[in-house]
Every structure is written in C-alpha cells, then in structure tokens.
Amino acid sequence: MSAAARWYSAHAGEPNAAAAIPDPLPEPIVVIVPLLIVRPDRGRILPEYLAWAINQPDAQRQLGAEAQGTSLRMIPKTVLENLEIAVPDLTTQKSIVELNALARQEGQLLRRLAARRENLLSAILGEAAKAADQKEIA
C-alpha cells in the first residue's frame, strides 16, 4: 500500500461517508472518532475511486447492515475488509471519479440556478403586486 494515498471514513453528517484526502495530508487537522484510515495501492485503485465506491448505495447498505452500536454506529474493520468493490482499470476509475465530480458540480449549479430563479420570480411578483396596489390607490 502506498503511503501517499490516504482515505478516510468518518461519520460527518452521512453515515459511513468516505472521502479521499489529498497527499500530503493538509495540516493542521482535527480527527473525530470513529475513523478508519486506508492506504490503497495506487497502482491498483485510486483513493478517490475507493471513496466513491464505498459511498455507493449498495456498499452503504452492506455497511449499514453490519454497523454496531446504538448512539454511535461503527463499522468493524473486518466488515470494510470484506466489502466487495468492483475494481476496473485505472483509466476507467479516473473517468468515473471525474464524471462523478462533474455530476456533483452540475447539481450544485442547478440548485444555485433554482434559488436565483425563485428570487427573481419573487421580485417580479412583488413588483407586480406593488404596481397593482398603486393602480387601486390612484
């Protein structure tokens, strides 16, 4: 396993969420338990792809089914070790990671567009209401 590749799984808003951390590890950093650091062999699997694969619904269902604890749900290391993940060639992994990033960016842009459209419509309707009110007064 490459020391240059770092990946973590933490409960930050999403159960069993996974994310790749760039190398070198950003400093300073705060770590909250539970945390599991995996250093994948970069010649075989990209950390970003591994994080994406673990975050997929099927993998999340498997991890959730094996989680232990009540108030703080933890995934035993053996469960993660036994999680089956499809490992395509590195070029395909990179394409999947890039397409996923673009899809997330598209989603953010669409949410921003919807919010701005709502604000614009609200302003237009507000102006129309004021104009109609002014006509009734006159």
N, C-alpha and C positions, 0 to 999 in steps of 0.2 A: 504494500500500500504506500502511496505517495504522501509524504508529509506536507507537500504543497497543496494537496486537495483537502479542504475542510468542509464538513457538512454538519448541520445540527438539526435536532428535532426538539422542539420545545412547545409548551402549551401557552402560546401567546395569542389568545383570542380564539384560536381554532384548535380543537383537539387534534393531537398528533401532527401538527403542522410541521413541514420540513422546508428548509431554505438553505441554499448554498451560500457560503461566506467566502468573499474574495481572499486571495492569498497575496501578501501576508495579512494575517489577522489584524483588523483595524484595532487601534489602541486609543484610548482606554476602552474597556468593555466590561459590562456587567452581565453576569450569568445567573439565571434563576433556575433552581431545580424544579422539575426534573429535566435533565439534559443528557443527551447521548451524542457524542462526537464520533463520526465515522470518517475514516480516511480511505476513500476508494482508490483503487488502482486506476490512475488516469489513462493508462494505456488501454484499459478495457471499458471504463464507464466514467462519464463526465459527472462531477458533483451536481451540477445544475440539472442534469437529466435524472439522476438518482432522486433528487428532491422532488422533481416534477412527478416521477413515477410513484413515489410514496404518497404524494398528495392526491393521486387519482382516486375516484370514488371506490373502486374495488379494493384497493390497498387499504384505504381508510376504513372500510367495513371490516376487513380482516383484522386490522389493528384494534379497532374499537371493540370487536368481539372478544379479543384477548386481553383488553385493558383490565388492570387490577386496581382495587381501591374504590372508595366511595366519594369522598370530597375532593381528593386529588388523584385522578386516574393516571396510572403509569403503565407504560408498555414494557414488559420484561424484555431484556436484551435478546433472549433466545427467540422470542416471537419475531423481532425485527430480523434476526439472522435467518430465520426460516421463511421469511416473506419472499414469495416468488415474484420476480420482476423480469419482464422481457428486456433483453439487452441486445438491441440492434447494433450495427456497426457505428463507429464514432461519427461518421458523416451524417447518418440518419439521426443520431442522438442530438447533434448540434442543430439540425434542421428543426427537430421537434421543440427544442428549447427556444430557438429563435421565433418560431411560429407562435408558441405559447406566449412569449413576451409581447409580440405584436398584437395578439388577441387581447391580452390584458390592457395594453395601451389603447386599443380600439374601444374597449369597454369604458375606460376612464374618459376618453374623449366624448363618447356618446352620452355618458352621464353629465358631463360638463355642458354639452350642447343642449340636452333636455332641460337642465337647470336654467340656462340662459334663455332658452325659448320660453320657458314658463315665466321668467322675469319680464321678458319683452311683452308677452301676451298680457300679463298683469298690468304693465304700464300702459299699454294700448287701451285695455278695457277701463282702466282708471281714468285715462284722459277722455274716453268716450262718455263715461258716467259724469264727469265734471262738465263736459260740453252740453250734455243733455240737461243737466241741472241748471246751467246758466240760461238755456233756452226757456226753461219753465219759469225762471225768475223774471226774465225780461218781458 
